Amino acid sequence: MIFITVKFTVRPERSDEWLDLVGDFTRATREEPGNLFFEWSRSVDNPHQFVLVEGFRDGEAGAAHVESAHFKAAMDTMSYAIASTPQIVSTDIPGMDGWGVMGEVSPREA
């Protein structure tokens, strides 16, 4: 699995519309055959920062994503809304095919 996390710092005047701005990109990416997950979160410390957590089946699926028309269109659109160059962590995790279960905590009855 290719696991990617990207921090996007958005211009303050564009923050409230960010999720709408990336909506088509998000939907198209989630429909890619090699996509495992594609999830946005907003920072609790910086209201103008969004974190994208994404997973792809393998390097081939990741390459297909980056070469897609919706990726290229999104990068162009995002460039007008970001305040700085995004920060990224991208790594290959052999043997994984999505989220695992955390062993240190489980739900209990109150």
C-alpha positions as a printed Julia matrix, in Angstrom:
110×3 Matrix{Float64}:
   0.0    0.0     0.0
   1.15   3.54   -0.76
   0.26   5.7     2.26
   0.26   9.47    1.79
  -0.46  12.33    4.15
  -0.51  15.92    2.88
  -0.94  19.16    4.86
  -2.54  21.99    2.89
  -2.42  25.49    4.39
  -5.18  27.43    2.68
  -5.53  31.18    2.26
  -7.79  32.4     5.07
 -10.37  33.79    2.66
 -10.64  30.36    0.96
 -10.72  28.12    4.06
 -14.49  27.9     4.41
 -14.89  26.8     0.78
 -11.93  24.37    0.65
 -13.91  21.13    0.98
 -16.3   22.28   -1.75
 -13.35  23.33   -3.9
 -11.82  19.83   -3.68
 -15.16  17.99   -3.78
 -15.02  16.82   -7.42
 -11.38  15.79   -6.99
 -12.25  13.82   -3.86
 -15.15  12.0    -5.51
 -13.14  11.17   -8.64
 -10.2    9.89   -6.62
 -12.41   7.68   -4.45
 -13.73   6.1    -7.66
 -10.26   5.14   -8.89
  -9.89   1.34   -8.89
  -6.62   1.46   -6.92
  -7.78   3.92   -4.25
  -8.22   2.46   -0.77
  -9.17   5.66    1.06
  -9.07   9.43    0.56
 -10.04  11.42    3.66
  -9.9   15.12    4.56
  -9.66  16.56    8.09
  -9.38  20.1     9.34
  -6.67  20.93   11.87
  -7.89  21.66   15.39
  -4.94  24.05   15.87
  -5.04  25.96   12.57
  -8.45  26.6    10.98
  -6.73  27.26    7.64
  -4.96  23.9     7.47
  -6.44  20.7     6.04
  -4.88  17.26    6.22
  -5.44  14.68    3.5
  -4.86  11.01    4.32
  -4.85   8.75    1.28
  -4.03   5.18    0.44
  -3.48   3.43   -2.88
  -3.21  -0.29   -3.58
   0.34  -0.03   -4.95
   2.77   2.19   -6.84
   0.95   1.58  -10.11
  -2.32   2.84   -8.6
  -0.52   5.86   -7.13
   1.01   6.67  -10.52
  -2.37   6.35  -12.24
  -3.77   8.81   -9.69
  -1.06  11.42  -10.3
  -1.41  11.03  -14.07
  -5.22  11.39  -14.06
  -7.0   14.37  -15.55
  -8.82  15.07  -12.27
  -5.5   15.19  -10.38
  -4.02  17.68  -12.84
  -7.16  19.82  -12.78
  -7.22  19.78   -8.97
  -3.57  20.85   -8.69
  -4.33  23.84  -10.91
  -7.46  24.77   -8.93
  -5.73  24.32   -5.57
  -2.82  26.54   -6.57
  -5.14  29.56   -6.41
  -6.36  28.68   -2.9
  -3.29  27.53   -0.99
  -1.17  29.9     1.1
   2.03  27.82    0.89
   3.41  24.72   -0.8
   1.82  21.64    0.82
   3.87  19.32    3.01
   3.79  15.59    2.21
   4.76  12.24    3.69
   4.56   9.35    1.22
   5.67   5.8     1.94
   5.19   2.25    0.74
   3.89  -0.13    3.41
   4.35  -3.69    2.15
   1.67  -6.2     3.11
  -0.98  -3.61    4.01
  -4.21  -3.18    2.09
  -5.94  -0.55    4.19
  -6.56   0.36    7.81
  -5.69  -2.15   10.52
  -7.27  -2.48   13.95
  -5.62  -0.73   16.9
  -4.87  -3.25   19.63
  -4.33  -0.91   22.56
  -7.93   0.2    23.08
 -11.4   -1.23   22.46
 -14.92   0.02   23.23
 -16.29  -0.92   26.66
 -19.63  -0.62   28.36
 -20.02   2.48   30.52
